[in-house]
Amino acid sequence: MKNDTDATSTSVSHAHHATKLPELSRKHFLRDLKHGEIDQVCVTVVNDTTSIAVVAVDAEDPASDGRTRPKGAEPKISRETRYPAQTLQALEASGNPVAPLVREFIDIFPDKGPAILPPDREVRHEVDLVPGSKYCVTRQWSLPRDQVEAIDAFFENRKQAGRVRESLSPHSSSTFCVKKATGGCRIVHGFNKLNDATIPAQTPIPRKDMVLDTMSGSTTYSAIDLMGGFYQILMHEKDVPLTAVRTPSGMLWEWLVMPQGIKNALATFNRMVSYLLRPFRDFAPSYFDDIFIHSRAEGGMTDVEVHLIHLRQVFEVMRENKLYANLKKCIFCAPEVPVLRSYVSKEGVHADHEKAEAIWPRSSSDSGWDSRLRPLSQLLKADAKWSWRSEHQAAFEAIKASLSTAPVLMLPDHSKPFHVVCDASDFAISYVLMQFDDEGRERVVTYQSRQLKPAGRNYPCTIRCY
């Protein structure tokens, strides 16, 4: 770091200049920062090839990226323009074939979700209380006048939209404000007692591997980001009194739609989306508020033509049921799409390179995994005493190295045969499920491994793999 008295050049292209700056204590750094005497901060990260990754943070430049990123990782501006067709204007300017379709259904891509009562989509939020639960009442505490006025205005707007009504419920939860980092307040309800008395929903969460498997063989992809499910799902009439919330001004309101902070809300939203898209599960799997649409050439049509048909079917369901999406976060007709922290293309599945590259330093060897990871496994046992030593650090570094060098996995093709490669050591067994792709290359579909139980360690090596 440098301040006005340093004669160091403002350029940070050569990291060795930054490393020669005088040391500054944390106390003095905070003092100088408070008085505006520090105009630039440089963060250096050393990798295994002794190269330095440096990111400058310029207080005078609002476009400066304040995050440290390892050398070779994708820059922020590149990530933001990787899929430029995320607005209607950009879609039309880039010639994306989905642009006319988006314009036709532009009503499902509002800048902000309309404040209206949602339709009855046959899926309502229900609150199942633990048998014997008493009234869920939380005392309301006093708040500053500006927050009281903000809360009153909040409920008045929701009343006009038909989302809340005055209540006579014996239940009540408190209401308060949380300041946003960008300014203003976020209205929060203290549903703690109600949530503690609510039985957790057992709605199945979509498995990542199942979502990825359905995308095997596809060549064109889109991702739709639905706007928040809160306020978009009706409450079951019998459970409306349970949502009663009081305000500092003495009002008692109850929600006719699913409010924020209530237990099992995500499960209900996921169930609703899955229910509406059930006819399209073969080409439009969903994961909570994300819909992944994938297509391939079939029936004499190109993959793009099929993809536009699939998109139209999904858009029609969204319009009919008044579901809205954030156009700025959507991706259309792309050869690759992010899916649950991975990237999917016709080549297969690979990890997010930016997240993988952020793990430093890398290990130079990947051999002896079972013995290198065993110290961590032993340390995590219930009766183990916590003592972090050099062998634990080595195992930890090995895990980081494996993440940063993750290969591209092939999506399984169930029309082709699979073959398994297995191995065993003194402490663990593992296998790799593989297939040959269309070009005759041997590709990895998945990796699996587990530690051997004490009895299994006594088996001969030839038996451990079976």
N, C-alpha and C positions, 0 to 999 in steps of 0.2 A: 504494500500500500504506500501511497505517497501523499504529502501535503504541500502547501505553497512553498515551504522552505527548501524542498528537495530540488536538486538540480537534475534529477533523472528525466529522461525524455518521456513524453506522453505515450510513445509507441510501446505496445506490449507484444510486438511480434517476436522478440527475442526474450525468452523467459529468464535467461540468466541475469538480465539487468534487474528484474524484479526481485530475484533471490538475494541480491547484494544490498537491498535497502536496509536501513537500520531497524532493529526490533522496536516494537511499540507495545506496551502493556495494554491489557484489555481496558483498564480504567482510563488510561490516557487516550486510547482509541475512541471510547464512548464520549469522552469530553470533547475531543477534536471534532467528532462527528456531529455533536450537538451544536457546536459553534460554527459549523459549516467550513471547517478548515481542511476537510478531506473531500476531494473532488473526484477521486477514482479509486476503485477497489479491484485488485486482480486476484483471482483464485488459481493456483497452480496445482496440477495433478500429475504425478510421475507414473509412467507405465513401465512395462518390462523392457522396452527398447530405449529407455532414457529420454524419450521425446516428451515434451511438455505440452499439455493442453491448457491454454489460457483464455479466459473469457473476461473482457473488460466490461465494467458496469459504470456507465457515465451518467451522473446525476442530471446533467444538462440535456441529455438525449432521451426523449420519451420512448423512442423505438429501441433503446438498448435492451438486450435480453439479459435479465438478471440471474439466469440459472447457469450453473457450471455444467459444461457438456464435454465429454471426452473427445479427443482428437479423432476425426473421421466420422463422428456422429452427424446425423442429418440436422442442419440448422433449423431454427424456428421458422424462418420465412419459407424454407423449402417444404416443411411439414404443412404449413398453412395453405400452400399452393399446389400440394400434391394432387389434390382433386379440386381444380379450380371451379368446376361446374357444380357449386353448392348454393348459388343464388340463381334466380330466374334470369337475370341479365347475363350472368356468366354462362349459364347453360345455353342461351340463345347465341351469345357471341362466339362460343367455342364450337357451335355446330353439334352439340350433343343431341343424339336422336330422341332423347326423352323430353326435350324442351317443350314441344307442342303439347305433350301429355300433361306436363306440370302446369302449363298455362291453362289448360282445360280444367284442371282440378286445383287451381290456385287457392280456392276457398278452404282447402284442408291444410294449407301452409300459412296460417296467419302469423303476424309478428308477435301477437300475444293471444293466448287462449280467450275466447269470448266468455264474458261473465254471465252465463245463462245456466238454467237448470238442465242437466244432461238428460237424454232420453233413457227410458227403461230398456236396458240391453239384456234383460233376463239374468243378469248377474248383479246382485246387490251385496253390499258389505254387511255382514252379520257379526255380532259380538256374542260369543258363547262364554258365559261366566262359569267359573268353578262352582259346583254345587255348594250351597250354604253361604255364598258370598253376601256380605252386608252392603249397605248403601255406600257408594264410592263418593265421598265428599272430601274436598280439599279446600282449606280456608283461603280466601282471597286477601292478599296483603295490599297495603296502600302503595301507590306509584306516583311519580311526578306528574304534574298537570299536563305537560306536553304528551306524555305517554298515554294518559287517560283519554285525551282528545283523539290521539291516533287510534286507540282501540275502539272508541265509539264510532269514529268515521269508518273503520274497517267493517264493523258489523252492520252499519247502516247501508253500506254498499252491497254487502252480501244479502241483506234483507231485500233490497230492491231487485237483486238478481234471483231471488227465490231460493237461495241456498240455506238460509237460516230462518227461524221463527222464534218468537218469544215462548218461553217454556215454563211449565209448572212441575218439572221433574224433581223427585227427591234426591237425585244425583246431581253433583256439580263438581267441576274442575276449575282451577284457577286460570287466569289469563295474564300474561305479562309480555314485555317487549325485550328483544335482544337486538342490540345495535349491529347493523351491517358494516362490513369493512368499507363499503363504497358509500356509506352515509344512509340515513334513514333507519327505520326500525322494522324488525320482523316480528309479527304477532305469533306468540307461542302459547299453547295450552298445556297445562300440567296434568296430563292424563296418567300420571304415575300409578295412582291407586287403581284406576280402571284397568290399566294394562297388566298390573300385577294379578288382578282377579280374572283375567281373560285366558281362556284355554288356547295354547298356541295352535295355529292352523297347520294341518298336515298336507297342504296342497303340494304336490310334487314340484320341485324346482327342476327346470330343464337341465339335463346333463350336457356339459360342454362337448364331450365326445360324440353324443348322439346328434347334436346340432351340426357338428363338423362332418359327421358321416353322411348326412343327407345332402351335403354339397359336393360329394364326390362326382367327378365327371363333368361338372359345370365349367363354363368358360367366361360367363358374363355375370357380374354381381352388382347388387345395390344394397344399401343399408339405410333404413328409415328410423329416425330418432323421434319417438312419440313424445309429446308434451306430457308433463307430470300427471300422474293418475289421480292425485288428490283433487277433490272438487269435481272430478269427471265421472264418478260412480255414485249412484244413489244409495242411501242407507236403507236397510230393511226397516219397514215402518215400526215393528215392535222394538227395535233397538235404538230408535231416534232419541228417546229420553235418556239413554245412557251417555249420549254425547253432550249433555248439557254443560255449558261453561258460563261462569259468572264473570262480570267485569267490575273494575274498581268503582264505576259509577252506579252500581247496584242493579244492573240488568242481568237477567238470566236468559241465555239463548241456547237453542238446540239445533244441531246440524241435520239438514235433510240430505246432504251429500257427505261422502267420506272425508273427514277432516284430516289435516296433517297431524302427525304424532300419535295416531291411534294404532294399536297393535294389529298385526295381520293385514295392514293396508296393502303392502307390496304383494302379498300372496293373493289378495282379491284382485288387484290390477292384473297380475300375471294370469290368473284364471280367466278373467274377462277377455284379455287379448287372445289367449289360446283358444277360447270358445269361439270367438268371432272368426279366427283364421283357420279353424279346424279343416275346412274343405281344401285349404291350400297348403297343408303341412308338408307336402312333397317338395314344394319349391319356395315356401315362405315360412321357415321356422322362426319362432320368436323367443326372446329371452327378456322377460319383464318389459321394459319400454323400448327394446330394440327389435326390429324386424329385418331379417336377412333374406333377400330375394336372390335366387340364383337360377340360371337357365343355361341350356345347351341347344345346339342345332338339332332339330327333329322335325319329322313330317314334311321334309322338303323346304323348311324355313330356316333362315340363319339364326344364330344364337341371339342376335339383337332383336329380330322380329319376334321370337318367342318371348324374350325378356319384356318387351313392351306389352305383350298380351298379359303376362303375369303381373306387371306393375298396374295395368288398368284394373285387373280384378281386385287387387289389394286396395287401390285408390277408391274404387266403388264401394267397398265394404266400409272404409274409413268415412266416406261422405255420408253413407246411409246411417251410420251409427255415431256421427259427429265426433270422430276421433281426429285429433290434430297433430301435425308433425312440425318439427323445427327444421325448416328448409336449409338453414345455414349449417346444420350438422348432418344433413343427408348426403349420401354418395350415390350417384346413379351411373349405370352402364360402365363400370370400371373393370379392368382386368384383374384387379386385386382389391380386397376389402378387409378392413380390420374386424375381426370377430372374437370377442371375449379375450382380449389381450394377445391375440395371435393375428397373423395375416394369412388369408386364404386366397389362392389363385389356382389356375389349372395345373400348376406344377406341384401343388400340395399345400402343407401348412408349415409356417415357420414363425419363430418368435419375433416380437417387436425388436428390431435391431437397435433402436435407440435406447430401449430399456436394457437390453443385453450389454451394449457398449458402455453403459454407465457403471458397470461393475469392474473395479480395478483393484489390484493388478491381476493379470492372467497367469495361470499356471502353465508351465512348459511341458507338462506330462499328464496324461490321463490314465496311466496304468495303476493297478492296485487299488481300485476304487473301494472294494469291500473292506480292506484293512485300513484305508485312510479315513473312511467315514464311520467306522465302528466306534472310535472314541466319543463322537457326538451322541451316538445311539446309547452308549453306556451311561453317558452323563445325564441323559434325559429320563433314565429309569426312576421310578417312584422312590426307591430307597437309596439312590445315589447321592453322595455329598457333592455340592457344587464347588468345583475347583477348576478354573480355566487355565490350562497349561498349553505348552507349545504344540502338543499333538492335537489338541482341540482346535487351535488356530489353523493348523495345517488342513484339518478336515473342513473347516469353514471356508478356507480359500479354495479348496477343491470344488466345493459346491458352487461357489461364485464362478469359477472357471467353466464349469459345465453349463451354466446358464448363458454365459457370454459366447459360447461356441455351439449353441443349439443348432442342429441340422434341420433341413426342410423335410418334414414328414409327408409321406404319400397318403392321400385319402384312400381308404379301402375300396377296392373294386370287387364286389361280391360275385361277379361273373368270372373271375379268375381264381386260380388256386393260390393258397397261402402256404408259406413254409416258415418253420420256426428254428431259430438258432439259440441254443441254451448253454449255460455255463454255471459252474458251481465253485465255491471256495470253501474255506474252513468255517466261514461265518455266514455266508449268504448264497442265494441262488438268483439267477436272472435269466430272462429270455428276450429275444427280439423277434417280433412278428414282421415278416417281409413278404414282398410281392415283386414280380417283374413288371415294369411299366410297358407302354406300347413300343418303346424303343429298345426293349430287351435289357434295360438296366435294372439291377437289383436295388430296390428301394425299401426303406424302413417305414413301416406303418405305425408301430408303437413299441415302446420299451416298458418292461415290467420287471420288478425285483422285490425281494423281501429278505429279511434276516431269517436265519435258521433258528428254530427252537432248540433248546438244549439236547433233546433226544435226536433231532435231525443232524446235529453235528457229529454224532457217532456213526452215521451211515457212511458206507464207502462212497467215494466220489462218483462212481458210475450210477449210484442209486439216487443221489441227492437231486438230480435234475428231473426225476420222474415223480 
